[in-house]
């Protein structure tokens, strides 16, 4: 079943319980049972709120392009307040005067409460499990509210049983249950308000995401990792450094990271990955030099290769071969980022080799080596 069906089931069960408790209260004249019937009616109201919040949380509007998913958290907060009201209600009952019960109908009343207790426990268990599986905070909150109804039913059973033997001990159980309900409600409100304020996901989830990102060999470091949770969804915004000079390769790595995160953590709603190239000490710039110590007109006319890195003095190489393909291979082996040449290579295989190694060819305006490097410094 989906979230809406579970919420409707909760409404139906709680209305049924409220009706049979009203019948039992009329038969026995038990005020505690009447109060529990009202309590179940409040459960029904909370379940209706849960259904409405789930129904509209998936809707989108031009004013709300990300959807109304936080309605689920708002619904859970409303249910938290209902829990507090229920706790106060049960606590107040603990201080009420002794109730005179019509013992003739006690077996029927106890049977009604046993049925109600069983229904509440069963619904609470399965609804909470479904809420966790479907990542719905509203269903989880409603399951806890249904559980308080089970406690209330148990209290009434104790009260009716004690009345059968002439004892009144229900007030002590009522106080303990009221305290437990209040504790549950406060924790729920604190958690849901945190989600509304975009609180970070739990440490375990954040660490899991971090490990997934770092499992990729091309990822050097994670500069920033922001993970928030709201409406049963997880949103990720991260900045990483990648060992890839080629834009296409970097983009493919980022896509692969996103796919793996979504596959391993299904509740992830969106992943924004900002990637930066790894800086290993500065660009490696190669200059193809002709026999007049100027910039070579083409790859084939290069007599020397000058390598500049991080402001250091140039390293000069004199290749044995003069072919475009051989020059492209040498540049690839040197891990060059940019090569300065009068023109791109004409040979398609040389072009492919440069592209595969992420080497960018810069055609300068000036044929002076240092003026050409200055162009790159200003533009890159």
N, C-alpha and C positions, 0 to 999 in steps of 0.2 A: 504493500500500500504506500501511497505517497503521503506527504505531510498533511495535505488537506483532508484526506480520508481519515487519518489518525485523529485530527482535531475534531472532525464530525463525530467519530466514534466516542470520543471523550465527552462531547456535549450530550449525546444520547444516553450514555451510561449514567452520567451524573444526574440528568433529569429523571431517569427511571429510579435511581436511588432516592432522590428527594421525594418522589411521589409515594413510594412504599413506606418511607419513614414517616411521612405525614399521616398515612393510614395507621401505622403502628402507634403514633402519638395520640391519635383520636381514640383508638381502642383502649389504650392503657392510661391515658391521662398524664403521661410522663412529659414533664416540661423539658427534661434533658434530651429526650428523643425529639421533641418538637424543635429544640435548638439545633440538634444535629441535622434535622430536615432542612432548616434554614441554611445551615452550614453547607450542605450538599447543593442547595440552590445557588449559593455563592460560588461553589465549584463550577456549576454550569455556566454562570456568568463569565468566570475566568476562562473557561474553555471556549466560549463564544468569542471572547476577545482574542484568544489564541488563534482561532480559525480565521477571524477577520485579518489579523496581522499577517498570517501566513498567506492568505489569499491575495493580499495586495503587495506583499514584499517582492514578488516577482515582476510586478508591473513597472513599465518604464514610461517616461514622459519627457518632452523636450526640455522641461525645467529640471528634470532629474535624470540626466542621461546615464548615470551609473545604476539606476534602479532604486527601489524603495526597500532594499534589503534590511536596513536598520530598523524597519518597522517591527521585525521579529524581536530585536533587543528591547524596543519600547514595549512590545507586548509582554515580554518577560518581566520588565520592571513593574508593569501594572499588576501582573500576577503576584509579584513579590509583595506589593502592598496588600493584595487580597490575603496573602499568607499572614501578614502581620495582623490584619483584622480578624482572621480566623483564630490566631493565637490569643488575641485579647478576648475574643468571645469565649473560648474554652477556659481561659484563666478566670474570667468573670463567673462562669458557671461553678468554678471550684468554691466560690464563696457564697453561693446561693443556699437558701434554707433547704432542709430535708424535704424531698419530694415524696408525696404519698401516691403510690402506684396501684392501679387496679390489677391485683395479682391473677385474676381470672384469665387475662389475656397475655400474661408474661411469656408463655411458650411461643406464641405467635410473634410477639415483639422481639424475643431473643433470636428466633429463626430469621426474622427480617434483618436484624443487625448482623447476623452471621453471613447471610447472603451478601449484604452490603460490604462487609469487611472483605469477603473473598473477591468480589468484583473490583473493589478499590485496589487491593494488593495486585491482582492480576493485571488490571489496566495500567497501574503505575509502573510495574516491571517492564511490560512490553512497550509501553509508550516511551519510557526513558531509553530503552535499548534502540527503538526506532529513531528517537531524536538524535542519539549519538551517531547512528548509521547514516542518517539523512542530513547531519550537521545543522540541526534546527534547535537553537537555544529556547525557542518558545515551547516546543514539545517537551524538552527536558524540564523546563520550569513548570509546565502544566502537570507533568508526571509527579513532581514533588508536591504540588498542591493537592493532587489526587491522593498522595500518600498521607497527607494530613487528615483527609477524610477517613482513611483507614484507621488512623489513630483515634479519631473521634468516635468511630463505630466501636472500636475496642473499649473505649472509655464507657460508652453507653452499655455495652455488654456487661462490663464489670459492675456498673451501677445497678442494672436490672438483676444481676445474679446476687449482689450483696443485699438488695432489697428483698429478694426471696428469702434470705436467711436473717433478715432484720438488721443488717449492718449498712453503714454509710461510709465507704472509704474512697469514693470516686473523686473527691476533691483533691486528694494527694496525687493521684494519677493525672488529673487535669492540669495541675500546676506544672508537673514535669513535662507533659506534652506541650503545654503552652510555651515553656522555655525552649524546648527543642524546635518548635515551629518558628519562634522568633529568631533563633540562631540561624536556621536555614534561610529565612527571609532576608536577614541582614547580609549574609554571605552572597546570596543571589543578587541583591541590589548592588552591592559593591562590585561584583563581577560584571554585571550588565552595564552599569554606568561607565565602567572602564572601557567596555567595547564601544559605547557611544562616543567616548572621548579618544577613540583610536589608540587604545592601549596596545603595547607590543605583544606579539604572540608569546607563548610560554617558551622558556629557555630550551627545552628539548626540541621543539619544532624549529626554532631559529638555528640551533646547532645542526639539526638534520639537513636543513637547506644549505647551510654553509659547507657541510661535507659533500653534498651533491655537486655544488659549484666547483669545489677544489678537486673533485675526482677527475676533472678534465685536465689533461697534461698541458694544454696550451694556456691555462689560466695561471698567471703568475701570482696574483694577490687579489684580495677583496678589499677595495678601498672603503666601501660603504655597504651596509646591509640593513635595510629597514623592512620589518615584517610586522604588519598589523592584522588584527582579526576583528571582524564585525559581521553580524548576521549569519554566522556559521560559515563565513568565507574568509580566505586568507589572501592578503594583498602583499606583493613583494616589490620592492624598489631597490636595486643594487647597482653599484658601480664596480667594474672589475677591470683588471689589466690583462691583456691577451698578447701572447707571443705570435702575432700575425701582422705582417705589413700590408697584406692585401685586404681590401675592404670586403670583398665577397667571402673570403675565408673567415674573417672576423665575424661577419653576419651569420654565417653558417654555424660557427661555434656557439654564438649567442642563442640561435634557434634550437640547437641541440640541447643546451643547458635548460632552456625553457621547457622543452618536451619531456626531459627526464624528471624535472621537478613536478610537473603536472601528473606524470604517470605514477610517481611514487607517493605523491601527496594529493589525492583527488580533490580535497576541499579548497585547493588553490584556485582562486578566481582569475587573477591576472598577475603577470610577471613583467616588470619593466627593467630591462637590462641595459645599462649604459656601459659601453666598452671603450677602453682606451688602449692604444698600442703600447707595448712594453718599451721603456726607454732604458737601454743598456749602456748608456754613457754618451749618447749623441748619435746623430745621423752619420752614416758612412757614405761619403760622397766620392764617387770616382769621376775623374776627368780624362777623357780620351785626348791624347796630345799628339800633334803631328810632328814632322821633322823640323819645323820652325819654332817649336815650343809654344805653339798656339793651340787652340782647341781644334781637334781633328774635324774635318768636314763630314766624315762618315765613319762607321765602325771599321770598314775595310782599310781606311787610310791611317788608322791609329798606329803610331810607332811606340808610344809609351802609355802607361796607365798610372795616374797620380791618385793616391787614396788619402782623403782628408777625414779626420774623425775627431770630434770634440775639441776643435780649436788647436789640435796638435799639428806639428809640421808634417808635410806630405810624405807618404811612403811611395817610392817610385818603382814601378815594375816595367820590365821590357819583355813583352810576350814574344815567344818564338814564332807563333803563328799569326797571320794577319787576317784570317777569314772571319766573317761576321759571326758565324756559329761558334767558332773557337773563342772569340772575344766575349760573347754572351755567356759561355760556360765558365770562363775565368771569373767574370763579374759575379756569377752565381756562387761560385766556390768561395769568393771573398766576402760573401754576405753583404753586398752593397745595397744601400737603400735607393740612391739616386745616381744616375750616370749622366754626365754632361757630354753632349755630342752635338755636332752641327745638324745632324739629321737622325731620325730613327733608322734602324737597320731595315734593309729592303727584303732580306730573306725571311720568309714566313716562319721557318724553324727557329731562327734567332729571336724573332718577336715572341714566339710561343715560350721559349726558354726563359726570356726575361719576365714574361707575365707569370709563369709558374713560380718563379722565385720572388715575385713581388717587387721587381726592380722598375723604378719609374725613370723614363728617359726625358731629360730636360734639354730643350733646344734654346740656348741663350741668345740674347740680342747682341751681346758683345763677344768677340773672339778672344778677349783677354781672360785668362784663367781665373784670376782673383775677382774681377768684375762679375764674371758669371757666378762664382760662388756667392758673391754679395747679393745677386739677384735671388738666389735660393734662400738665403738668410732672411731677406725681406718678405718673401712670399710664402715660405713653408713654416 
